């Protein structure tokens, strides 16, 4: 299951949140595990709460003032309760300086404590969004993932069917490469899958006869994307006897594929000599955009036929 350490959280958000270490840096290897978090039922991040603790507790100006007003014994009892909850780290917001008991707690109980000059709500929004991505359930798929006309499109099909060649043609027409060969799909929201590339393969596209191409170097920064939400799957199929098995010429129902419980629209394109697959792929994207707006060309054609034959009768 996905995991992220406090050290990684600090590194990835250090610039955005202006983070600095207050105490417990040697213990930043503490890990937030998605499976453990889902089973525990605790809040992921929030303001200081001793009775329903979050995995990450925020000490804002109000919480710091409240904590300072507590007796030393009450402070010790409250901090012990926090440690027993599985606390991952403390974040002190608003440029506050925590009481000495917090620093002592961090060192003796091995709890990382970091500080930020930003307001607590801003920290919560940023860290919650970050953890939502970092701890999202994910799956991998074989194919090429692109940004085509602003929409995340996954090209799939058997090896050698022409996925990379089609991707290269689409890139020359203005599309952007997200991932080739191995596509990581993260379930970041109930009906949203976000596609990313493994770090090792980022920016590269393998094309038979040419080898590995660095798309960023060849076509520039605008030809690559870091991530994109998956909206459409285009499967390339080689016809058997001129026909692709199971594919209707005029499909009345939209085809879909389920990934991590999310149903994604799917289009099958037959691969044959002379077919401009790049144009067909872009047309499939444009057609799907129209369908999202309530404009269905197939249904419109059927209604027109019914009206025509109805008048003839």
N, C-alpha and C positions, 0 to 999 in steps of 0.2 A: 504493500500500500504506500501511497505518496507520503513523504516525510520532509520536514524542513527544520533545520537547527536554528537556534537563537542567533548564532554567529552569521548564518546565511541571511536571516531576516535583517540583522543589523547592516550587513554589507550591501544588500540590495536596496535598502531604504535610507542609507546613511545620508546621501546627498539630498534627497527629497524632504526628509524630516529633520535634517541637521542634527543627527544623533551623535551622542558622545557617551563614553563609558563612565559610570559613577562607581561601580563596584562589581565584583563577580565575573570579570572578563575571562578568567581561566576556566570558568564553568559554562562558557557559551556553547559548548557542544550539546547541551540539553536539546532534546528532539521533540518536536510537535508531530505526532503520528496521527494521520487521518482516521485510521481504524479505532484507535484508543479514544480520540475525541468524539467520534460518532457514537461509541458505546457508552461513554461517560455521561453525556447529556449536559455537560457544563457549557457555559457561554464561552465563545472563543476569545473575545476581547471586550473590555468594558471598564467603567469606572470602578474604583475600589469597592469591593463587596465582600464582607467577611462571612456572610451567611450562605450566599450562593456564589462562590468564587468563580472567576473567569480564569482561563488558562493564562491570559496575559492581563495583568491588572494595571490600570492607569491611575497614577497619583497626580491629580490636577491641583490647582491652588486650593479649592474647597476641601478636597480629601486630605491634603497636607495639613491644613489648618485644623481640621477635625482630629487628625491623628496626633498632632502636637498637644491638643487639649486633653488627651487620654493620660491616665497615670502610667508609669513605667510597667507596672504589673499587667495592666490592661493591654498595653502595647505588645508585651511579650506573649500574652495569651492569644491576641488577634493574629500575630505573625505566625505562631505555631499552627493555628487553624489554617492559615494560608498554605503553609508548607505541606500539610497533610492532604490538601486538595489536589496536589500534583502541579502546583504553580510552575510555569515555565520561565517567566521573567516579569520584572516590574519596569514600567516606563514612567518616568517623572516628567510631566508636561509643564508648560507655561513658564519655563526657566526657573522653576522652584528648586530649592535645596532641601533634600529630605532630612528628617531628624537623624541623629547619630545612630539611633536604634535600627534604622533601615540598613545603614551601611554594615553594622555589626551582624544583622540578620543575613545579609547577602554573603558575607565572608564565612560565617559559621555554618550556615545552612546550604551554602553553595548555590545561591540563586542569583542570576545575572540581573543587574540594575542599570538601565540606560536612561539618558536624559535628552529632552528636546525643548527648545524655546517656543515651539508652536503650541497652539491651543489643543486641549485634549480631544475635542470632537474631530479636528482635522487629522490628528494622529489615528484615531479610531477608524475614520473613513479610509485612509490610505492603507493601514495595516490589514483591515478586514478584506479589502479588495485584493490585496497582495496574497493573503493566505487563502482566499477563495480560489485563486489560480494555482498557487503552489501546492495545495492539498487536494485539488480536484481529482476525482477518479478518472483514470485515463485508459485508453486502449490504443493499439497501433494497427495501422492498415498499410498494405502495400499499394503504392500508386504515386501519382504526382499531384501535389496540392498547389493551386494557383488562385490568385486574385484576378478574376475575369470580369471586367466591366463593373468593378466594385463588389462582386459577389464571390464568396469562397467556393471554389469548385474542385472536387476531387476526381481526377482521371484514374480509372481502374481498368483492368483487363489482363489477359494472359501475357506472360513474358514474350516480348518480341512483337506485340500487336501494334506498337507505334505510339505509346503514351509519351515518351520523351520527345519524339519528333514533333508531335502535336503541341506539346508544351513549349518547345522552342519556337514554333511558328506563332503561337499565341503571345509569347513574350516579345517577339519582334513587332507584334501588332499593338503593344501597349500593356499587356497583362503583366502581373508580377509573380515571381516564384516564391512560394513559402517553403515547400519541402519536396524532395525527390526520393523515391524508393521507399523510405520508411516515414510515415506520417503519424505523429503523435496527436491523438484527439482527446482533449480534456473536457470533462462534463462540468462546466463552470456555472451552469444555471439549469433549471428544470427542463427547458427545451432548447438549450444552447450547447453546441460542441465547438470548442476552439481548437484549431489545428496549428501545430508548431512543428519545427524541424528539430531532430536531435542535433546537439551542438556539433558533433563530428561532421555531419553532412550539410550544415548550414551554408547556403549560397551556391552549392554545387548541383549540377544536373548532368547525369550520365547519358550520353547519346552514342548509340552504336556506330562505330567507324571513326568517331571523333574523341571518344574517351570522356574524361571528366572535364566539364566546362565550369569555370567560375563565372556565374551569371553577373554578379556584382561588378567584377573587373571588366567583363566584356561589354555589358550594356549600361552600367552605371547604377547608382544608388536607387533610382526609381524603378528598377527592374526586379527588386526583391522586397519581400515583406517579412516582418518578424513573426506575425501571427494573423490569423483570419478566422472568422466564424464560418463553419461549414454549413452551406445552404443547399448545395446541389451535387449529386454524384453523376458523372457521365462515364458509363461503361462502354469500352470499345470491344466489339465482337466481330470475329471473322465469320462471314456467312458460310454455311454448309450447303452446297448445291444452290447457291444464290439466295438462300433464306437463312435468317437468324432464328433458331428454334425458340419458340415461346414469345416472340415479339410480334405484336399486332401491327398491321399497316396503319390503322386508324384507332389508336387506343382510346377507349371511352373513360377508363379509370386511370388516374395517375399512379405510376409505380413508385414504391418507396423501399427503403432499406433501413432496418433498425440497427442502431449502434448505441450501446450503453443506455438502452431504453428510450432513445430519441429517434423518431422516424424522420428520415431525410429523403427529400424528393430525388428520384432516380430516373435517368434517361439512358437508353441503350442506342448507340450509334453503330450501324454496320460499317465495317472497314472494307473498302474496295478501291481498286485503281481508278483514279480520276475524280474521286470524291474529295472536295475541299473540306476537310474535317475542322479546320480552324473556323471557317465561316459557319459550319453547322453547330459547333460548340458555342460560338457567340450567339447564334440564333436561339439555341436552347436556353441560354441564360436570359436573353431578352424576353423570350416567351414565358419563362417562369416568373420574371418580374411582372409581366402583364397579368398572369394568373394571380399573383399576390395582390394585385390591385382589383381583382374581380373580373378581369377580361380573359375569357377562355375561348380561343379561336375554334377549337373543335366543337364545343357546345354551340357556339354561334353558327357554325356551318350546318350542324344538325338542325337547328331551329329554322334556318333559311330553307333547307330541304323540305322540312315538314310544312312550312308555309306554302312553298311552291306546289308540292303535290296535293296539299289540301285545297288550293284554288282550282287545280286541274280536275279534282274529283267533283 
